[in-house]
Amino acid sequence: MPQQAVIWTTIAVYIVVMAVIGFLNSKKSKNINDFTVGDRSASAWMSAFSYGTAYFSAVMFIGYAGATGWDFGLWGIAAGIGNALFGALLAWIVLAKRTREYTHANEIKSMPQLFGKRYDSPAMRLFAAIIIFVFLLPYSASVYKGLTSVCSVLLKVDETVCMIVIALAAVLVVVAGGYMATLKADFFQGLFMLGGVIALAICIMRAEQVGGFAEGLSRIAEKTESLNLTANGHIRLWATVLMTSFGTWGLPQMIHKYYGIKDDHEVKRGTVISTIFALVVAGGGYFIGSLSRLFYDDLSQVPGVAQGQKATDYLVPNMLADAGLSNILIGLVLVLLIAASVSTLGAITITASSTLTMDLVQPNIKKKNYDIARLTKVVCFVFIILSYVIANSQTPILDMMSYSWGIISGSFLAPYMLSLYLKRISKTAAWAGMIGGFVTALPPLLAKLFFPSVELGSFGPLAGLGPQFACLAMIVSLILCLVLTAAFPARQKAEAAEGAA
């Protein structure tokens, strides 16, 4: 069978499976509670796989793996290890149990609701809702962009067609089925991702350009040493590691995965499963990207890069095309990337859209029996369309994701995490942390929109420093929260998570 027929058949089977999952769960999504958190009885496997598939998409496999692999060689694998240890293991240990308990006890369905309840502040709930909806859009767009670079190289089709395919799959799962549909879809997609990454890593290592594990590792180690990373290079590297690892601690679509876990026993099991999943998928993805300099000596050799596009966004797709993969494996690789992207897009879409309707629209509706679930599905559809529009910009994948993660996690990580452990944290401290983190993370995005030529000394263009400013924003927010809590503790005993210190 011709290559294109094999690839499209594989993708068609995947879309049919997603459609079936969405349809079978459509009748179970009757109200906003069903649509956003289900019946709060998710198992460890479902929750952990859903967390992992929301974490890793084509953004990681294509944008970050390619860029870090080219810039840092084998050092790029540090991002994958950091994602597993800090973004999965430590995040679940620190956040999952207390978040599950607090959201269950208070029937919370969104992060803005958590802030509004914990700090008794409708204004904070409103602010958080706006930040989430607006700044999850560029992250959603980066998911589109990561996948289309692969499809355009391997399928030789227009990028618009690729975006329509991923949008269609996301609509089938998210709009039709809601939370439980995404959980079940994520489980199957997680299996695709685990199998696909392992198979892909083996095939890439066997490619002529690499020459096997031992030979390839030796050669890429030499090339990594020849990069002679400067102090600024190491700052960029570790900023990327920290942002992609600790950034998940403040992202609402990630925190949302803790809400529906059945009990503490499932939390413990989920911690182990999530860590192993992240180690295989992220570790494998970044390892593949680290081999890019064995395929190309210079970025000018990377084919298919149009004017205004970043060559590193096309490194991994062209590595796959040049590695001599079989037709079936290429089809499986595309399903792997589509699965990773659809699951991430689903998590982002449900979080952003339900936040908008529950925390902005619903509080202002006088009609008590208004069908907010149906409105949320409409907003989901609109959100996917807006993401598609933004994805058509010439902003590199890594930049779009770093702007989104930096602003959202910079604003929310400290007020959210500390609220689970410190009863004395006040509304004033939380506000200071939110505003301080938001303002600190904003400069790279403003530079991209209005001052693209501005540079920050030896660090280069300000618009490209998203990871550095994201890390700085999280630190600034944490310091502000702690300092103002010490100076102005809550006057009354604040309602904190069950078992908080």
Residue, then its C-alpha position, 0 to 999 in steps of 0.5 A: m500500500p502506498q505511503q500516503a494511504v497507510i498514513w491516512t488510514t492510520i489517522a482515520v482509525y484514530i479519529v474514529v476511535m476518538a469519535v466513538i469515545g466522545f459519542l459514548n460519553s455524550k449522554k453522561s455529560k448532562n450538566i456543568n459538573d459532569f462536563t468539568v469534573g465528572d463524578r469525582s471517582a477517577s482511578a489512578w491510571m485514568s488521572a495519571f495518564s490524563y495528567g501526562t497527556a495534558y502535560f506533553s504534546a507536539v509542543m514538547f516533541i517538536g518545539y522543545a525537543g528540537a530547540t533544546g537538542w540543537d542548542f544544548g545537545l545531550w544537556g537537553i535530556a535534563a528537561g525530560i528528567g526534570n519534567a519527570l522528577f519535578g513536574a510529575l513526582l514532586a508535583w503530585i506529592v506536594l499538590a495532589k492530595r491536598t488539592r483533591e481534599y479541598t476541592h471535594a470538600n468545597e465542591i470546587k470545579s475550577m481554579p478561580q473558584l478555588f481562589g475565590k473560596r480560599y481568599d473570600s474574594p470574588a474579584m480574585r476569582l474574576f481576575a483569575a478567570i480572565i487570565i486563564f482564558v486569555f493566556l491559555l490561547p497562545y499555549s493552545a495555538s502552540v499545540y496546533k503549530g507543533l503538530t502542523s510542522v510534522c504533518s507538513v513534512l511527513l504528509k506533504v499537505d498544507e498546514t491548514v489541513c493539518m490544523i483542521v484535523i486536530a481541531l476536528a478530533a478535539v471537538l469530537v472528544v471535548v465538545a461531545g463528551g466533556y471531562m469523562a470522555t477526555l479521561k478515557a480518551d487520554f488513557f488510550q492516547g497515553l498508551f499510544m504515546l508510551g508505545g510510540v515514543i519507545a518505538l520511535a527512539i529505537c528506530i531513530m537510534r538504528a538510523e544510518q545517521v546515528g549508527g546505533f546506541a553506543e555509536g550515536l551516544s559517543r558522537i553526540a557527546e562529542k558534539t555536545e562538548s564542542l558547543n562550549l556552552t557559555a554562562n548565558g547558555h546554561i541560564r537558558l538551559w536551566a530556565t527551560v528545565l525549571m519552567t517546563s517542570f515547575g510551571t505545571w504547578g500553577l497551570p489550571q489544566m494540570i491542577h484540574k486533574y487532581y479534582g476528580i481523583k477518587d481517594d487518597h489511595e488512588v493519589k499515591r498510585g497516580t503519583v508513581i504512574s504519572t512519574i513513570f509516564a513522564l520519564v518515558v515520554a519526556g525523557g524519550g522525546y528530549f533524547i530524540g531531539s538531542l540527536s538532531r546534530l547527527f542529522y544536520d551540521d547547520l540549520s540552513q540544511v533543514p528543508g521545508v522552512a518558509q521565510g519567517q519560520k524558525a528552523t528548530d520547529y522543523l528539526v524533529p519532523n525532518m529527522l523522522a523523514d530522513a531516518g528511513l522509517s517504515n510507512i506504518l511507523i510513520g503513521l504511528v508517529l503521526v498518531l502519537l503526535i496527534a494523540a498527544s496534541v489532542s489530549t493537551l488541547g482537550a485539557i486546555t479547552i475544557t479548563a479555559s472554556s468552563t472557567l469563562t462560563m462558570d466564573l464570568v458568565q454564571p455568577n451574572i445570570k439571574k435565571k437559575n436553571y440556565d443550561i451553563a453546560r451547553l454554553t460551555k460547549v459552545v465556548c469550547f468550540v469558539f476557543i478551538i477556532l481562536s487557537y487556530v487563528i493565533a496558530n497562523s502567526q509566525t511566532p515560534i512554538l517555544d515562545m508561544m508556550s513560554y509566554s502562556w506558562g510564564i504568565i499563568s504559572g507566575s500569577f498562580l503558583a505561589p497563591y495556590m500552593l501556599s494556600l494549601y499549607l499556610k492558614r495565615i496567608s492573607k488576601t493581600a499576600a495572594w493579590a501581591g503574588m498574583i500581580g507581581g508574578f503577572v507583571t514580571a512575566l509580561p515583558p517578553l510578550l510585550a516585546k514580541l507584540f510591540f518591540p520585537s527589536v529590543e534586546l537585553g544585553s548579551f541575553g539577546p532579543l527580549a521576545g525570546l526570553g520567555p523561559q527566563f522571565a517565567c522562572l523569575a515570575m514564579i520566584v517573585s510571586l513566591i517571595l511576595c506571598l511569603v513576605l506579605t504573609a509574615a508582615f500582614p497575616a490573615r486576621q481571621k483563621a482562613e479556611a484552608a485545605e483539610g489537614a493543612a499546617 
